[in-house]
């Protein structure tokens, strides 16, 4: 699996960006996978967070957002020995939002799209959607 360094449109949307800035991984990964402007996802998630009394990077908030956008949560992929598969070795999913060790990242067209290379981490749960 390849790696493509991107901020997901954060800087283009007028938000400060710094190399290695990972604290916006939830908004960034969702914007990338949904192919939506970063600012749009940011505003939608902030509004949902206000409704729910939480921040966009809190699991209940982002899982509700993804469910509302018709994403399906999938279990951790495992190898034949039952061990988690590292992101760099993961195959078979073309577009997904991946949770790997407290971090969300985007997989699109067989590549990880993120501000840093997290392919060494295992794939925990992941979200997919049939159509965009």
C-alpha positions in Angstrom: 0.0 0.0 0.0 1.4 3.4 -1.0 1.5 6.6 1.1 0.4 10.0 -0.1 1.2 13.0 2.1 -1.8 15.4 2.3 -3.6 17.6 4.7 -6.9 16.8 3.1 -7.6 20.4 2.1 -7.0 21.9 5.5 -4.7 24.7 4.4 -6.8 25.3 1.3 -9.8 25.8 3.5 -8.0 28.6 5.4 -7.0 26.6 8.5 -3.5 26.7 9.9 -1.5 23.6 9.0 1.9 22.4 10.1 4.0 19.5 9.0 3.0 16.4 11.0 -0.1 18.0 12.4 -2.2 14.9 13.3 -4.8 16.4 15.7 -7.4 16.9 13.0 -7.2 13.3 11.8 -10.9 12.7 12.1 -12.0 15.6 10.0 -9.1 15.1 7.5 -9.7 11.4 6.9 -13.5 11.8 6.5 -13.1 14.7 4.1 -10.6 12.7 2.0 -12.7 9.5 1.8 -15.9 11.4 1.2 -14.2 13.7 -1.3 -15.7 16.7 0.4 -14.1 20.0 1.2 -12.4 20.0 4.6 -14.3 23.1 5.7 -17.6 21.4 5.0 -16.8 18.4 7.1 -15.3 20.6 9.8 -18.5 22.7 10.1 -20.8 19.6 9.9 -18.8 17.8 12.6 -18.6 20.9 14.9 -22.3 21.4 14.7 -22.9 17.7 15.5 -20.4 18.0 18.4 -22.3 21.0 19.8 -25.6 19.0 19.6 -24.0 16.0 21.3 -21.9 18.0 23.8 -18.6 16.7 22.5 -15.7 17.4 20.2 -15.5 16.0 16.6 -12.6 13.8 17.5 -14.6 12.0 20.3 -15.6 8.5 19.2 -19.4 9.0 19.9 -19.4 12.1 17.7 -17.5 10.8 14.7 -19.2 7.4 14.8 -22.6 9.2 14.8 -21.5 11.4 11.9 -20.3 8.4 9.9 -23.5 6.5 10.6 -25.5 9.5 9.5 -23.5 9.5 6.3 -24.4 5.8 5.7 -21.0 4.4 6.6 -20.8 0.9 8.0 -18.4 0.0 10.7 -16.4 -3.1 10.0 -14.4 -5.4 12.3 -10.6 -5.6 12.4 -9.2 -7.6 9.5 -7.0 -10.5 10.7 -4.6 -12.9 9.1 -5.1 -16.7 9.1 -3.4 -16.8 12.6 -5.9 -14.4 14.0 -3.5 -11.5 14.3 -4.3 -7.9 13.2 -3.1 -6.9 9.7 -0.8 -3.9 9.4 -2.1 -1.2 7.2 0.9 -1.6 4.8 -0.2 -5.2 4.2 -4.0 -4.6 4.0 -5.7 -5.3 0.7 -9.2 -5.6 -0.7 -10.8 -2.3 0.4 -10.6 0.5 -2.1 -12.0 3.4 0.1 -12.2 3.4 3.9 -11.7 5.4 7.0 -9.4 3.3 9.2 -8.9 3.4 12.9 -5.4 2.4 13.8 -4.2 2.9 17.4 -6.2 6.0 18.3 -5.7 7.6 14.9 -8.0 7.8 11.9 -6.6 7.7 8.4 -7.9 7.6 4.9 -7.4 4.8 2.4 -8.3 5.7 -1.2 -7.4 3.7 -4.3 -5.0 1.5 -2.5 -3.0 4.3 -0.8 -3.0 5.8 2.7 -3.7 9.6 2.5 -2.5 11.4 5.6 -0.1 14.0 7.0 2.3 11.2 8.2 3.0 7.6 7.3 1.0 5.4 9.7 1.2 2.2 7.6 3.3 0.4 10.3 0.2 0.4 12.6 -2.4 -2.4 12.5 -5.9 -1.9 11.1 -8.4 -1.8 13.9 -12.0 -1.1 12.9 -12.8 0.6 9.6 -15.7 2.3 8.0 -16.9 1.8 4.4 -19.8 3.0 2.3 -21.1 1.6 -1.0 -21.6 4.8 -2.8 -20.4 8.4 -2.5 
